[in-house]
Amino acid sequence: MKRALMLAVLLTLVLTACSEATVNPTPETVDPATIPDPTATPAPTPTDKTPVILTICTASLPETTFPYSGPATAAKRRLTDLLFPPALNEIDGELIPLLLERIPSQDNGDLRLEAVSIRRGQMVIDTQGQLVMAGEGVRLWPSGCREEACVITWNGLDPLEMDQMVVDYTLRDGLTWSDGTPVTPADAVFSYHLASDPSGTAFGWAETYTQTFSAWDAHTLTWRGYPGFASEHIEQFFWAPLPAHRFAENAEGAAIAADPLWRADMPGYGPFALAEWGVEELRLTRNPHTPATEAAFPGVDQVILRRVEGGAGAAWDALQARTCDVLDASFNLAERPDLLDAIRNSDSYELWIEPDSTSTQLVFGIRPAEYDALANPVFAQRKDFFADPRTRQALAQCIDTAALAEQTGTQPAILAGLSYDPVAGVALLEQTGWHDHDGDPSTPRQAQDALGVFNLTPLTLTLLAGPTPFHQDLAAGIAALLTACGVGVTVETLPIEELYAPGPEGPLFGRGFDLALIAWQPSPAPGCALYTSPVVPHAANSWIGTNIAGFSDPDYDAACITALLAPPAEAAARQAAADDAYLEHLPALPLVQPVQVEVWFEGEK
């Protein structure tokens, strides 16, 4: 959530482009006869000036300012950051308090673990990180327990205490909505109830683990997680305030989300407030009640979000014609290297490039669904290519993520402890029983005493990919790199609706593939949590889950889930252990991250 502060920095950079020129007057000799009579009524001096406007162009305007509905486009994120900035902003891994007096921590007492008594039937977090009902046979962490050795299987009767994470958030004094109304803790509680409305689309990771979020006094809110849960991501458990005073107390979530106020006179507590909602552009004006506005956004009186049709080329023309000061990330400039070269070759423009929050991974089909009903996978139709985790590690060493990133206009994903080394990859394939039987590196290797497969089985895999040019380029690059290591790869392209169809028919969630390209949406949970045992899609859970690899290992689960549920003081060590477990088992290989590209006009040099 860097955008609010980053925008402040960017606005400073473009002042030469959008602010009025300053004229330094030349001293003149004054004729005493021209000095006005002090008794005469002075003529009025004009004080109005032309407003300084920053125009940000985007491919599509938001549908609403309501933060919990509609697509999360670049313009929508920009708009909500200007109106409703986050309470805590993360800059280079460090939290900055925007709305709060201080950052809650265990040192200052605003974050603590409280031992609470557990009763039968109470909702708690079990040792698999799942929200369950406490009762007989449930495995739980007693208070003070952080290791597998002290986990208990509760009988539902004995006295039991578990740790509950509690966080106090204290609002800064003087926070005011643009209509002059003070911002109160009730506004943040109002926002939380809207985000956690089961009929909406915003319910997610933070809402799942929240037991209560309530106002404690005129300045303080208290968050409580379910017993058994802890996290270092305290920024996720404060919901940006929304103007509760503009809605009836008994209004329901769906009615509030559909209220036309979100496209009209919507107040904000950020540096700007919504002034006009048009078909082609939105206009925001400075919020006079935000004390830090002038310091954070010097010289800018209004921000316009303007829609530009015609794609990246039309947007670049509009920027050069000065009908735009900024092109946001919606124009996908990363896919237009010709335009990026032109921008880089001009001193009048500044490129801002950030990794996107999504990550594209190569997932290994470790345990296909057909293995669920077999005592021995060696007799399955799909051969058990990945029974030995070293085979997965070998394939990873054969894949040059830096080259793939350059080929696709993205950034390589970093996985500490694993690097591109095809020589080591080939050697590891030999160790795991995949041999170059004919001395021809262009033909697939064959199994000879490889774990889980019959001898002479060729190492020939099918890679599933979506139809977009990005995924096709990525798949072709992977196939070429693996072929050089003696791995036969056939790329199979499927329509998105077929690729992501529910199981058991869908190849991904039905766990019926060798290799697959998939992009995961961001989550505060550790990346290993995508591949724990509880989230394997199968018939018993209606084929719902992110672990499409079908991978399951109790030691991996323990390392990952203790990282997921670690309080801040323990998070770094727990995450390091989870990273080691991920690298050892490697259910999927992070490949690349798409980038978000913005262009700012800086003025003629």
VOGU-3710 file (C-alpha; in Angstrom, 3 decimals, decimal comma):
1> mkralmlavl> 0,000/0,000/0,000  2,621/2,529/-1,053  0,517/4,597/-3,396  -0,604/7,402/-1,105  2,897/8,425/-0,068  4,387/7,621/-3,463  1,891/9,954/-5,088  3,022/12,719/-2,743  6,594/12,256/-3,946  5,548/12,122/-7,576
11> ltlvltacse> 3,471/15,273/-7,298  6,537/17,130/-6,084  8,462/15,971/-9,132  5,978/17,431/-11,606  5,514/20,867/-10,072  7,584/22,415/-12,809  5,074/21,025/-15,279  1,803/21,992/-13,658  2,474/24,942/-11,337  2,419/28,562/-12,372
21> atvnptpetv> 5,670/30,274/-13,234  7,120/32,542/-10,559  8,105/36,017/-11,777  10,887/37,898/-9,987  10,128/41,646/-10,391  12,896/44,030/-11,353  13,372/46,865/-8,810  12,243/50,258/-10,102  12,755/53,881/-9,001  9,572/55,140/-7,369
31> dpatipdpta> 8,269/58,613/-8,154  6,948/60,170/-4,902  4,103/61,709/-6,894  2,755/58,272/-7,616  2,477/57,296/-3,947  -1,248/57,047/-3,196  -2,903/59,250/-0,587  -3,095/57,110/2,568  -6,515/58,538/3,315  -7,948/57,425/-0,009
41> tpaptptdkt> -9,870/54,167/-0,300  -7,551/51,567/-1,805  -8,590/49,795/-4,967  -9,375/46,084/-4,488  -6,502/43,753/-5,241  -7,418/40,593/-7,119  -6,574/37,504/-5,039  -8,066/34,747/-7,196  -5,601/32,715/-9,179  -5,978/30,005/-11,755
51> pviltictas> -6,047/26,662/-9,951  -3,074/24,393/-10,470  -4,390/21,104/-11,885  -2,670/17,743/-12,135  -4,314/15,532/-14,782  -3,842/11,788/-14,413  -4,979/9,846/-17,454  -6,273/6,313/-17,246  -7,718/3,688/-19,580  -10,960/3,416/-17,607
61> lpettfpysg> -12,579/5,429/-14,842  -13,722/3,788/-11,598  -17,351/2,772/-11,290  -17,620/4,125/-7,740  -15,587/5,488/-4,845  -16,939/2,677/-2,649  -13,760/0,740/-1,870  -15,339/-2,710/-1,457  -16,914/-3,222/-4,872  -15,976/-2,902/-8,516
71> pataakrrlt> -12,681/-3,785/-10,219  -9,511/-2,705/-8,404  -8,170/-0,774/-11,390  -5,214/1,617/-11,238  -7,591/4,592/-11,248  -9,750/3,067/-8,497  -6,723/2,526/-6,260  -5,505/6,047/-6,929  -8,926/7,509/-6,173  -9,432/5,667/-2,901
81> dllfppalne> -5,896/6,475/-1,755  -6,586/10,181/-2,290  -9,918/10,052/-0,485  -9,284/7,375/2,158  -5,534/6,832/2,743  -4,533/3,751/4,768  -3,835/4,035/8,466  -0,409/2,445/8,062  1,645/2,630/4,904  4,505/0,241/4,168
91> idgeliplll> 7,581/1,882/2,636  10,548/-0,411/1,902  9,392/-2,872/4,518  8,871/-0,244/7,230  5,427/0,798/8,474  4,669/4,528/8,543  1,710/5,725/10,669  -0,486/7,996/8,547  -3,684/8,111/10,612  -2,338/6,736/13,877
101> eripsqdngd> -0,451/8,265/16,791  2,021/5,366/16,798  2,636/1,921/15,390  1,214/-0,777/17,662  3,923/-3,068/19,002  4,587/-5,512/21,783  7,133/-3,037/23,188  4,600/-0,207/23,657  1,837/-2,557/24,790  -0,542/-1,777/21,925
111> lrleavsirr> -0,030/-5,325/20,628  -0,242/-8,244/23,024  -1,102/-11,904/23,365  -3,765/-12,508/26,000  -4,476/-15,939/27,467  -8,215/-16,628/27,149  -10,264/-19,578/28,372  -11,720/-21,774/25,641  -15,131/-23,369/25,867  -16,539/-26,176/23,795
121> gqmvidtqgq> -18,142/-24,902/20,575  -16,112/-21,670/20,485  -14,537/-20,659/17,161  -10,732/-20,937/17,249  -7,792/-21,390/14,884  -6,444/-24,943/14,872  -2,915/-26,150/14,166  -3,676/-26,230/10,426  -4,498/-22,513/10,455  -8,194/-23,230/9,883
131> lvmagegvrl> -11,134/-21,580/11,643  -12,865/-24,431/13,450  -15,226/-25,110/16,339  -13,342/-26,140/19,470  -14,299/-29,593/20,610  -13,201/-33,157/21,090  -10,414/-34,302/18,763  -9,373/-30,818/17,579  -5,607/-30,170/17,582  -4,828/-26,817/19,211
141> wpsgcreeac> -1,972/-24,696/20,534  -2,376/-24,067/24,266  -1,366/-20,640/25,584  2,395/-20,157/25,268  2,803/-23,058/22,827  4,676/-22,323/19,582  6,029/-25,746/18,648  4,570/-29,025/17,411  5,850/-30,743/20,565  3,386/-28,928/22,817
151> vitwngldpl> 0,319/-29,226/20,573  -2,610/-30,991/22,215  -5,573/-32,924/20,895  -8,308/-31,504/23,102  -10,914/-33,744/24,670  -13,428/-30,915/24,835  -13,626/-31,123/28,636  -10,303/-30,247/30,271  -9,648/-26,558/31,068  -7,857/-24,927/28,153
161> emdqmvvdyt> -6,370/-21,493/27,537  -5,203/-20,232/24,152  -3,433/-17,024/23,140  -5,524/-14,284/21,526  -3,765/-11,474/19,671  -5,091/-8,009/20,556  -4,096/-4,755/18,846  -5,002/-1,214/19,939  -4,980/1,524/17,268  -5,024/5,191/18,379
171> lrdgltwsdg> -6,167/7,788/15,843  -4,317/11,064/15,483  -6,019/14,182/16,791  -7,596/16,537/14,274  -8,537/14,078/11,527  -11,475/15,649/9,711  -13,704/14,753/6,812  -13,750/17,235/3,956  -17,270/18,308/4,998  -15,881/19,428/8,368
181> tpvtpadavf> -17,051/16,437/10,420  -14,416/14,835/12,696  -13,169/11,362/11,795  -14,002/8,974/14,641  -13,288/5,323/15,505  -16,908/4,605/14,566  -16,017/5,421/10,944  -13,381/2,668/10,897  -15,812/0,199/12,521  -18,394/1,171/9,873
191> syhlasdpsg> -15,811/0,394/7,176  -14,996/-2,983/8,737  -18,657/-4,017/8,795  -18,981/-3,131/5,111  -15,799/-5,052/4,209  -16,944/-8,118/6,154  -20,465/-8,174/4,720  -20,874/-11,769/3,448  -22,997/-10,517/0,545  -20,136/-8,343/-0,728
201> tafgwaetyt> -16,895/-9,163/-2,538  -14,339/-7,734/-0,102  -14,363/-10,485/2,521  -10,846/-11,856/2,551  -7,801/-12,834/4,566  -8,021/-10,182/7,291  -11,763/-10,541/7,770  -11,441/-14,326/8,085  -9,192/-14,084/11,129  -10,989/-11,188/12,842
211> qtfsawdaht> -13,161/-11,935/15,840  -13,989/-8,284/16,681  -12,978/-4,786/15,620  -14,540/-2,170/17,856  -14,192/1,362/19,190  -12,678/1,485/22,677  -12,962/5,223/23,323  -13,053/8,519/21,389  -9,655/7,827/19,784  -8,897/4,111/20,143
221> ltwrgypgfa> -10,005/0,979/18,313  -9,266/-2,565/19,403  -8,870/-5,542/17,093  -9,114/-9,100/18,405  -8,261/-12,159/16,355  -9,650/-15,608/16,936  -7,782/-17,516/19,672  -4,815/-19,321/18,156  -4,153/-16,681/15,486  -1,328/-14,146/15,421
231> sehieqffwa> 0,312/-12,134/12,641  2,936/-9,495/12,008  0,712/-7,826/9,386  -1,019/-5,374/11,719  -1,671/-2,967/8,838  -4,222/-5,459/7,516  -6,426/-5,279/10,602  -7,353/-1,591/10,441  -10,049/-0,710/7,932  -9,734/2,758/6,392
241> plpahrfaen> -12,539/4,960/7,806  -15,634/5,643/5,717  -18,130/8,471/6,459  -20,692/6,758/8,682  -22,369/10,107/9,383  -23,564/10,299/5,771  -25,677/7,148/6,017  -28,634/6,071/8,138  -27,698/4,013/11,196  -29,875/1,088/10,127
251> aegaaiaadp> -28,771/1,075/6,467  -27,770/-2,364/5,160  -24,489/-3,104/3,398  -25,950/-3,678/-0,060  -27,949/-0,436/0,099  -24,904/1,511/1,248  -22,726/0,086/-1,539  -25,333/1,092/-4,161  -25,926/4,585/-2,742  -25,432/7,290/-5,424
261> lwradmpgyg> -23,501/9,326/-2,834  -20,389/7,348/-3,798  -20,505/9,001/-7,224  -21,460/12,455/-6,039  -20,663/14,474/-2,943  -18,487/11,911/-1,174  -16,340/13,391/1,585  -12,852/12,130/2,273  -10,245/12,666/4,970  -7,318/12,440/2,551
271> pfalaewgve> -5,581/15,308/0,774  -8,390/15,683/-1,782  -12,158/15,373/-1,901  -14,478/14,398/-4,744  -15,959/17,488/-6,380  -17,329/16,327/-9,737  -18,130/12,946/-11,320  -18,340/13,111/-15,084  -18,503/10,613/-17,901  -14,996/11,313/-19,144
281> elrltrnpht> -13,283/12,647/-16,035  -13,456/12,959/-12,260  -12,407/16,137/-10,492  -10,991/16,257/-6,987  -10,307/19,441/-5,032  -8,031/20,088/-2,103  -9,419/19,084/1,257  -9,169/22,240/3,407  -9,538/20,213/6,608  -6,453/18,050/6,123
291> pateaafpgv> -3,578/19,831/7,900  -0,816/17,984/6,055  -2,242/18,489/2,570  -0,128/21,479/1,608  3,046/19,845/2,873  2,376/16,563/1,075  0,991/18,026/-2,171  2,584/21,450/-2,566  1,119/23,704/-5,189  -1,599/21,366/-6,514
301> dqvilrrveg> -5,174/22,608/-6,113  -7,052/19,957/-8,096  -6,503/16,438/-9,399  -8,347/15,235/-12,490  -8,700/11,572/-13,415  -9,331/11,558/-17,177  -10,235/8,623/-19,390  -8,243/8,189/-22,603  -9,406/5,665/-25,165  -7,265/4,004/-27,803
311> gagaawdalq> -4,650/2,222/-25,713  -1,039/3,033/-24,962  -0,366/4,814/-28,269  -3,242/7,250/-27,802  -2,200/7,813/-24,194  1,357/8,634/-25,225  0,038/11,125/-27,803  -2,127/12,743/-25,112  0,846/13,072/-22,778  2,932/14,727/-25,484
321> artcdvldas> 0,032/17,043/-26,317  -0,083/17,983/-22,595  -3,703/16,971/-22,102  -2,269/14,579/-19,511  0,414/15,124/-16,882  0,527/11,460/-15,884  -0,236/8,123/-17,560  -1,208/5,535/-14,972  -0,477/1,800/-15,049  -3,725/0,889/-16,829
331> fnlaerpdll> -2,164/1,420/-20,268  0,148/-1,609/-19,860  3,171/0,247/-21,170  5,372/-2,691/-20,191  3,982/-4,425/-23,286  5,090/-1,546/-25,542  8,903/-1,480/-25,520  8,880/0,937/-28,454  7,057/3,541/-26,385  9,232/2,877/-23,345
341> dairnsdsye> 12,319/3,540/-25,453  10,854/6,832/-26,687  10,020/7,876/-23,123  13,470/6,966/-21,835  15,088/8,967/-24,627  13,264/12,138/-23,603  14,379/14,286/-20,672  10,834/15,600/-20,261  9,353/12,398/-18,813  9,983/10,197/-15,825
351> lwiepdstst> 9,198/6,475/-15,735  8,024/4,890/-12,491  8,194/1,105/-12,520  7,018/-1,099/-9,662  6,554/-4,865/-9,464  2,919/-5,886/-9,572  1,545/-7,625/-6,511  0,680/-10,762/-8,500  3,192/-13,555/-9,032  3,251/-15,996/-11,939
361> qlvfgirpae> 4,435/-19,465/-10,961  5,233/-22,752/-12,611  3,269/-25,311/-10,575  4,385/-28,942/-10,518  1,618/-31,559/-10,672  3,040/-33,543/-7,762  -0,007/-35,614/-6,839  -2,724/-35,715/-9,497  -6,262/-36,448/-8,328  -6,211/-39,931/-9,864
371> ydalanpvfa> -3,593/-40,921/-7,254  -6,154/-40,396/-4,465  -7,810/-43,723/-5,237  -4,603/-45,711/-5,894  -2,438/-47,575/-3,420  0,584/-47,144/-5,703  0,840/-44,212/-8,158  3,238/-46,203/-10,334  0,188/-47,806/-11,946  -1,533/-44,469/-12,659
381> qrkdffadpr> -2,104/-43,181/-16,173  -0,102/-40,042/-15,323  3,394/-41,158/-14,332  4,752/-40,027/-10,986  7,376/-37,708/-12,468  7,767/-35,621/-9,312  7,912/-38,278/-6,590  11,480/-37,140/-5,849  11,609/-33,440/-4,861  15,075/-33,226/-6,371
391> trqalaqcid> 13,495/-33,617/-9,797  11,531/-30,427/-9,162  14,683/-28,686/-7,951  16,563/-29,829/-11,053  13,905/-28,419/-13,384  13,996/-25,150/-11,447  17,756/-24,871/-11,939  17,216/-25,273/-15,687  14,885/-22,245/-15,855  16,430/-18,786/-16,272
401> taalaeqtgt> 13,849/-16,473/-14,675  15,923/-13,387/-15,550  15,804/-14,296/-19,256  12,067/-14,997/-19,036  11,518/-11,628/-17,392  13,437/-9,821/-20,123  11,545/-11,743/-22,781  8,129/-10,885/-21,292  8,789/-7,323/-20,044  8,461/-8,320/-16,383
411> qpailaglsy> 10,721/-8,666/-13,351  12,182/-11,978/-12,196  10,764/-13,436/-8,993  13,455/-14,041/-6,395  13,641/-17,351/-4,557  16,574/-17,242/-2,158  18,780/-20,317/-2,342  17,885/-21,255/-5,912  19,520/-19,856/-9,043  19,779/-20,616/-12,743
421> dpvagvalle> 22,423/-23,299/-13,132  21,625/-25,750/-15,947  24,841/-27,704/-15,395  23,821/-28,377/-11,791  20,275/-29,091/-12,966  21,447/-31,741/-15,430  23,679/-33,309/-12,779  20,742/-33,474/-10,357  18,573/-35,132/-13,001  21,261/-37,762/-13,421
431> qtgwhdhdgd> 21,341/-38,320/-9,653  17,582/-38,818/-9,514  17,625/-41,465/-12,253  16,830/-39,433/-15,369  19,582/-40,270/-17,842  20,609/-39,120/-21,291  20,288/-42,561/-22,860  21,296/-41,652/-26,416  23,848/-38,864/-25,973  21,498/-36,436/-27,691
441> pstprqaqda> 20,563/-33,546/-25,323  17,658/-32,564/-27,580  15,774/-35,812/-26,904  13,962/-36,446/-23,609  15,830/-38,250/-20,861  14,691/-41,691/-19,759  14,191/-43,163/-16,310  16,671/-45,663/-14,935  15,958/-46,434/-11,266  14,102/-43,142/-10,892
451> lgvfnltplt> 11,741/-42,974/-7,923  8,070/-43,617/-8,725  8,295/-44,538/-12,443  9,120/-47,591/-14,539  12,494/-47,753/-16,234  12,688/-46,338/-19,786  9,851/-43,870/-19,056  10,667/-40,703/-21,035  10,763/-37,396/-19,163  8,101/-35,810/-21,356
461> ltllagptpf> 5,765/-33,280/-19,759  2,779/-31,194/-20,831  2,708/-27,531/-19,812  -0,739/-25,917/-19,518  -0,961/-22,202/-20,288  -3,590/-19,561/-20,937  -4,079/-17,940/-24,347  -2,708/-14,453/-23,575  0,486/-13,391/-25,400  2,197/-13,044/-22,005
471> hqdlaagiaa> 1,483/-16,643/-21,001  2,295/-17,948/-24,481  5,684/-16,185/-24,501  6,398/-17,423/-20,990  5,435/-21,007/-21,858  7,570/-21,002/-25,001  10,556/-19,713/-23,033  10,142/-22,379/-20,352  9,819/-25,138/-22,950  13,041/-24,052/-24,688
481> lltacgvgvt> 14,992/-23,895/-21,412  13,796/-27,304/-20,206  14,428/-28,888/-23,602  18,075/-27,834/-23,295  18,250/-29,926/-20,099  16,738/-32,986/-21,750  13,155/-32,482/-20,645  10,523/-32,894/-23,343  7,840/-30,209/-23,052  4,610/-29,837/-25,009
491> vetlpieely> 2,730/-26,567/-24,474  -1,037/-26,980/-24,371  -3,062/-23,781/-24,630  -6,528/-23,718/-23,088  -9,191/-21,005/-22,921  -9,288/-19,318/-19,514  -12,750/-20,658/-18,694  -11,598/-24,202/-19,427  -8,237/-23,856/-17,687  -9,764/-22,510/-14,457
501> apgpegplfg> -12,912/-24,636/-14,535  -13,874/-26,250/-11,199  -12,745/-29,773/-10,443  -12,898/-32,562/-11,101  -13,233/-31,657/-14,796  -11,038/-28,536/-14,688  -7,386/-29,486/-15,239  -6,005/-27,129/-12,577  -8,465/-27,515/-9,704  -9,127/-31,105/-10,778
511> rgfdlaliaw> -5,372/-31,724/-10,352  -4,891/-33,262/-13,774  -1,697/-31,712/-15,188  2,093/-32,100/-15,334  3,103/-28,437/-15,331  0,927/-25,327/-15,247  1,377/-21,571/-15,383  -0,779/-19,738/-12,861  -0,873/-16,209/-11,428  -1,816/-15,913/-7,753
521> qpspapgcal> -3,400/-12,824/-6,279  -1,497/-11,209/-3,389  -2,097/-12,193/0,215  -0,348/-11,275/3,470  -0,024/-15,004/4,181  3,370/-16,586/3,442  3,697/-17,926/-0,096  4,078/-21,436/1,283  0,470/-21,294/2,527  -0,761/-21,826/-1,032
531> ytspvvphaa> 0,526/-25,391/-0,890  -0,332/-26,750/2,551  -2,315/-29,959/3,009  -5,617/-28,351/4,111  -5,968/-26,462/0,820  -5,555/-29,388/-1,595  -8,684/-29,405/-3,806  -10,411/-32,787/-3,769  -13,862/-34,337/-3,834  -14,454/-33,995/-0,074
541> nswigtniag> -14,016/-30,195/-0,148  -15,823/-29,700/-3,479  -12,501/-29,188/-5,277  -11,855/-25,852/-3,576  -8,280/-24,947/-2,628  -5,075/-23,323/-3,870  -2,810/-26,382/-3,550  -3,398/-27,594/-7,089  -0,004/-29,332/-6,926  -1,600/-31,850/-4,562
551> fsdpdydaac> 1,524/-31,651/-2,399  1,306/-32,788/1,227  4,013/-33,072/3,882  3,441/-32,692/7,644  6,816/-31,071/8,360  6,267/-28,560/5,560  2,781/-27,818/6,888  4,105/-27,247/10,408  6,847/-24,858/9,247  4,499/-22,906/7,014
561> itallappae> 1,571/-22,625/9,418  3,745/-21,540/12,352  5,039/-18,762/10,057  1,472/-17,859/9,126  0,452/-17,616/12,786  3,624/-16,024/14,197  3,347/-12,825/16,271  5,659/-9,967/15,194  8,480/-10,819/17,591  8,759/-14,331/16,144
571> aaarqaaadd> 7,844/-13,660/12,522  11,340/-13,339/10,999  12,649/-16,626/12,412  9,438/-18,492/11,561  9,443/-17,132/8,014  13,056/-18,185/7,493  12,161/-21,750/8,519  9,148/-21,711/6,179  11,341/-20,480/3,310  13,773/-23,342/3,895
581> aylehlpalp> 10,899/-25,841/3,851  9,539/-24,351/0,635  12,930/-24,535/-1,059  13,396/-28,149/0,021  10,038/-29,355/-1,305  9,417/-26,764/-4,075  5,745/-27,377/-4,945  5,945/-24,471/-7,426  8,623/-22,242/-8,899  8,057/-18,454/-8,736
591> lvqpvqvevw> 8,898/-17,128/-12,189  8,160/-13,484/-12,842  6,202/-10,515/-11,569  4,434/-8,211/-14,023  5,335/-4,561/-13,573  3,202/-1,464/-13,181  4,493/1,426/-15,311  3,514/5,070/-14,903  4,836/8,049/-16,867  5,050/11,561/-15,428
601> fegek> 5,678/14,756/-17,365  8,474/16,646/-15,640  8,688/19,674/-17,873  11,089/20,794/-20,543  14,744/20,613/-19,492
//
